[in-house]
Amino acid sequence: MQLFDEGLHSGVNLALSVDKVIYRDETGLQDLMIFENNTFGLVMSLDGAVQTTEKDEFIYHEMFVHVPLLAHGNVRRVLVIGGGDGGAARQLMKHQDIAVTLVDIDRSVIDLSKQYMPSVSGGAFDDPRLDLVIADGCRFVKETSDRWDVIIIDSTDPHGPGEVLYTAEFYADCKSCLADDGIIITQNGVPFVQETELRESYDRLGALFNDVTFYLAAIPSYVGGIMAFGWASNHPAHRNVSLATLAERYLASGIATDYYTPEVHKAAFALPLHIQKMLTREK
């Protein structure tokens, strides 16, 4: 039996059976592989790291999208950096009166996801409300004069093409194109095995925004435990929206979800003590 052995984190490996290789090649920027697994369905990896799977992507993408949108309550424009698999875009398109700009550096990720894993994007790339830009996300936020209510940084891990999307300079450029009451959400990995990355993002975002924290979700295909999403805003009221208000907004939105609920939304911000200690350098 062929195994996919991730090995993203030193000493901690995720091994998945490869029941069938659907596609594998170099895109010019990264090694992309799509294969079948009997538990997770189709799996996409980049440079040997799992990016998304058919069976559990809904958890990641629902929490990435609906937490900031329903916390804000009046989002009209969203910028996604990365997200070439289309999962975040699919969740965003569930909301009405929204315009989305998605910037990804690798056209191949988008094309292959549409071809081999169409359920992830669910037709989002064909929605007229989506403006697809093939470009370097760092350069895009540095040069654009537009502003967005929510910026979602749906990056790979801080290695290879995704490394620059964790820098202080990139975060500062994102802030420059964020609305005054806007929210930035980041992909911040699994704290148990990526403590350094968590602390660095916390410090870099904390130097720019008044309200910086993380919220959590358990993604089965990401090894090491619960995953962290970074949250940064200069409008603390967004994070303190009441459960009753979230419930009203959720009902009014008409969206259908399989993981997200207003209760899960509120609970996700309750950080376990060991993660709190990571952020304050306590032992």
C-alpha positions as CSV (number, residue, x, y, z in Angstrom):
1,M,0.0,0.0,0.0
2,Q,1.3,3.4,-1.0
3,L,1.5,6.0,1.8
4,F,1.5,9.8,1.7
5,D,3.8,10.8,4.5
6,E,3.4,14.5,5.3
7,G,6.3,15.1,7.7
8,L,5.5,18.9,7.8
9,H,6.5,19.1,11.5
10,S,9.8,17.7,12.7
11,G,9.2,14.4,14.6
12,V,5.4,14.4,13.9
13,N,4.1,12.7,10.8
14,L,0.7,12.3,9.2
15,A,0.5,9.2,7.1
16,L,-2.4,8.7,4.7
17,S,-3.1,5.7,2.5
18,V,-3.0,6.7,-1.2
19,D,-5.7,4.6,-2.8
20,K,-5.3,6.3,-6.1
21,V,-3.1,9.1,-7.5
22,I,-5.4,11.4,-9.4
23,Y,-2.8,14.0,-10.4
24,R,0.8,14.9,-9.5
25,D,3.1,17.5,-11.1
26,E,5.1,20.6,-10.5
27,T,3.1,23.8,-11.1
28,G,6.2,25.9,-11.6
29,L,5.8,27.2,-8.0
30,Q,5.1,24.1,-6.0
31,D,4.6,20.3,-6.1
32,L,0.9,19.6,-6.3
33,M,-0.6,16.2,-5.7
34,I,-4.3,15.1,-5.6
35,F,-5.0,11.6,-4.4
36,E,-7.9,9.4,-3.1
37,N,-8.0,8.3,0.6
38,N,-10.6,6.0,2.0
39,T,-11.3,8.3,4.9
40,F,-10.9,11.8,3.6
41,G,-11.9,11.3,0.0
42,L,-9.9,13.4,-2.4
43,V,-6.9,15.1,-0.8
44,M,-4.8,18.0,-2.2
45,S,-1.3,18.5,-1.0
46,L,1.3,21.2,-1.9
47,D,5.0,20.6,-1.4
48,G,4.1,17.5,0.6
49,A,1.7,19.2,3.0
50,V,-2.0,18.5,3.1
51,Q,-4.0,21.6,2.1
52,T,-7.6,20.4,1.9
53,T,-9.7,17.2,1.7
54,E,-13.2,16.6,0.4
55,K,-14.5,15.3,3.7
56,D,-13.3,17.9,6.3
57,E,-12.7,21.1,4.3
58,F,-16.1,22.4,5.4
59,I,-14.9,22.8,9.0
60,Y,-11.9,24.9,8.0
61,H,-13.7,27.1,5.4
62,E,-16.9,27.7,7.4
63,M,-14.9,28.9,10.4
64,F,-12.6,31.0,8.2
65,V,-15.5,32.8,6.6
66,H,-18.6,32.9,8.8
67,V,-16.9,33.9,12.0
68,P,-15.7,37.3,10.7
69,L,-18.7,38.0,8.5
70,L,-21.3,37.4,11.2
71,A,-19.2,39.1,13.8
72,H,-19.0,42.2,11.6
73,G,-22.6,42.2,10.6
74,N,-22.3,44.5,7.6
75,V,-19.7,43.1,5.2
76,R,-19.9,44.1,1.6
77,R,-16.4,43.6,0.3
78,V,-14.0,40.7,1.1
79,L,-10.4,40.1,0.0
80,V,-9.0,36.5,0.0
81,I,-5.3,36.1,-0.3
82,G,-4.6,32.5,-1.4
83,G,-7.6,30.2,-1.2
84,G,-7.0,28.7,-4.7
85,D,-9.0,25.6,-3.8
86,G,-12.1,27.7,-3.8
87,G,-13.5,26.5,-0.4
88,A,-13.5,30.0,1.2
89,A,-15.0,31.5,-1.9
90,R,-17.8,28.9,-1.8
91,Q,-18.7,29.8,1.7
92,L,-18.5,33.5,1.0
93,M,-20.9,33.1,-1.9
94,K,-23.6,31.9,0.5
95,H,-23.9,35.5,1.7
96,Q,-26.0,38.0,-0.2
97,D,-24.9,41.5,-1.3
98,I,-21.2,40.6,-1.2
99,A,-18.3,41.2,-3.6
100,V,-15.2,39.1,-3.3
101,T,-11.7,39.6,-4.7
102,L,-9.6,36.4,-4.6
103,V,-5.8,36.8,-5.2
104,D,-3.7,33.6,-5.7
105,I,-0.2,33.3,-7.1
106,D,-0.7,29.9,-8.7
107,R,-3.3,29.5,-11.4
108,S,-2.7,25.7,-11.5
109,V,-4.1,25.3,-8.0
110,I,-7.4,26.9,-9.1
111,D,-7.6,25.0,-12.4
112,L,-6.8,21.6,-10.9
113,S,-9.2,22.1,-7.9
114,K,-12.0,23.0,-10.3
115,Q,-11.2,20.0,-12.5
116,Y,-10.6,17.3,-9.9
117,M,-12.2,18.6,-6.7
118,P,-15.2,20.6,-7.9
119,S,-17.2,20.1,-4.7
120,V,-14.8,22.3,-2.8
121,S,-15.3,25.4,-4.8
122,G,-18.9,24.5,-5.7
123,G,-19.0,26.8,-8.7
124,A,-17.8,29.9,-6.8
125,F,-15.2,30.7,-9.5
126,D,-18.0,31.2,-12.0
127,D,-20.0,33.5,-9.7
128,P,-20.0,37.1,-11.2
129,R,-19.6,38.5,-7.6
130,L,-16.1,36.9,-7.6
131,D,-13.1,38.8,-9.1
132,L,-10.3,36.4,-9.6
133,V,-6.8,37.9,-9.7
134,I,-3.7,35.7,-10.5
135,A,-0.9,37.6,-8.8
136,D,1.5,37.8,-5.9
137,G,-0.7,38.6,-2.9
138,C,2.1,40.5,-1.2
139,R,2.5,42.8,-4.2
140,F,-1.2,43.1,-4.6
141,V,-1.9,44.5,-1.1
142,K,1.1,46.8,-1.4
143,E,0.0,48.3,-4.6
144,T,-3.9,48.4,-4.4
145,S,-5.8,51.5,-3.6
146,D,-9.0,49.5,-2.8
147,R,-10.3,48.7,0.7
148,W,-12.1,45.7,2.1
149,D,-14.3,45.0,5.1
150,V,-12.7,41.6,5.8
151,I,-9.4,40.2,4.6
152,I,-8.9,36.5,4.7
153,I,-5.4,35.2,4.5
154,D,-5.9,31.6,3.3
155,S,-2.2,30.8,3.1
156,T,-0.2,27.7,3.1
157,D,2.2,27.1,6.0
158,P,5.1,29.5,6.4
159,H,7.4,27.6,4.0
160,G,8.0,28.2,0.3
161,P,5.6,30.6,-1.5
162,G,3.5,31.1,1.6
163,E,6.3,32.2,3.9
164,V,6.0,35.9,3.0
165,L,2.4,35.9,4.0
166,Y,3.4,35.8,7.7
167,T,5.7,38.8,7.7
168,A,5.2,42.1,9.5
169,E,5.5,44.0,6.2
170,F,2.7,42.0,4.6
171,Y,0.4,42.4,7.7
172,A,1.0,46.2,7.6
173,D,0.2,46.3,3.9
174,C,-3.0,44.3,4.6
175,K,-4.0,46.9,7.2
176,S,-3.5,49.7,4.7
177,C,-6.3,48.2,2.5
178,L,-8.6,47.3,5.4
179,A,-11.7,49.4,6.2
180,D,-11.5,51.2,9.5
181,D,-13.8,48.8,11.2
182,G,-12.5,45.8,9.3
183,I,-11.3,42.4,10.4
184,I,-8.2,40.4,9.2
185,I,-8.3,36.6,9.6
186,T,-5.2,34.4,9.2
187,Q,-4.4,30.7,8.9
188,N,-2.1,30.2,11.8
189,G,-1.6,26.4,11.9
190,V,-1.7,24.1,14.9
191,P,-0.4,25.7,18.1
192,F,0.8,22.5,19.6
193,V,3.4,22.0,16.9
194,Q,3.7,25.5,15.5
195,E,4.1,27.6,18.7
196,T,6.8,29.9,17.1
197,E,4.5,30.8,14.2
198,L,1.6,31.5,16.5
199,R,3.7,33.8,18.7
200,E,5.3,35.6,15.7
201,S,1.9,36.3,14.2
202,Y,0.5,37.5,17.5
203,D,3.4,39.9,18.0
204,R,3.3,41.2,14.5
205,L,-0.4,41.7,14.3
206,G,-0.4,43.1,17.9
207,A,1.9,45.9,16.8
208,L,-0.7,47.0,14.3
209,F,-4.1,46.4,15.8
210,N,-5.9,47.0,19.1
211,D,-7.7,43.7,19.2
212,V,-5.6,40.6,18.4
213,T,-6.3,37.0,19.4
214,F,-7.0,33.6,17.9
215,Y,-10.0,31.3,17.7
216,L,-9.9,27.5,17.3
217,A,-11.4,24.6,15.3
218,A,-10.5,20.9,15.1
219,I,-9.6,19.9,11.6
220,P,-9.1,16.1,11.4
221,S,-6.6,16.1,8.5
222,Y,-4.3,18.7,10.2
223,V,-1.9,16.8,12.5
224,G,-1.2,18.0,16.0
225,G,-4.5,19.0,17.5
226,I,-6.8,22.0,17.2
227,M,-6.0,24.7,14.6
228,A,-5.8,28.4,15.2
229,F,-7.2,31.2,13.1
230,G,-5.7,34.7,13.7
231,W,-8.0,37.6,14.4
232,A,-7.0,41.2,14.1
233,S,-9.2,44.4,14.2
234,N,-9.2,47.9,15.6
235,H,-12.9,47.4,16.5
236,P,-13.1,45.2,19.6
237,A,-16.9,45.2,19.6
238,H,-16.9,42.7,16.7
239,R,-15.4,40.1,18.9
240,N,-17.8,40.8,21.7
241,V,-21.1,40.5,19.8
242,S,-23.6,38.7,21.9
243,L,-24.8,35.2,21.2
244,A,-28.3,36.5,20.6
245,T,-27.1,38.9,18.0
246,L,-25.0,36.2,16.3
247,A,-28.1,34.0,16.2
248,E,-30.2,36.7,14.7
249,R,-27.6,37.4,12.0
250,Y,-27.1,33.7,11.3
251,L,-30.8,33.2,10.8
252,A,-31.2,36.3,8.7
253,S,-28.3,35.3,6.4
254,G,-30.1,32.2,5.3
255,I,-26.8,30.3,5.0
256,A,-26.6,26.6,5.5
257,T,-23.6,25.2,7.5
258,D,-22.4,21.8,8.8
259,Y,-20.0,22.9,11.5
260,Y,-20.5,26.6,12.3
261,T,-23.2,27.7,14.7
262,P,-23.4,30.9,16.8
263,E,-22.6,28.8,19.9
264,V,-19.5,27.4,18.2
265,H,-18.5,30.9,17.1
266,K,-18.5,32.2,20.7
267,A,-16.8,29.1,22.2
268,A,-14.0,29.1,19.6
269,F,-12.5,32.3,21.2
270,A,-12.1,30.5,24.5
271,L,-8.4,29.7,24.4
272,P,-7.0,26.8,26.5
273,L,-4.6,27.9,29.1
274,H,-1.5,26.4,27.4
275,I,-2.2,28.5,24.3
276,Q,-2.7,31.6,26.5
277,K,0.7,30.9,28.0
278,M,2.3,30.6,24.6
279,L,1.2,34.1,23.8
280,T,2.4,35.6,27.1
281,R,5.6,33.5,27.2
282,E,4.6,31.9,30.5
283,K,5.6,28.3,31.3
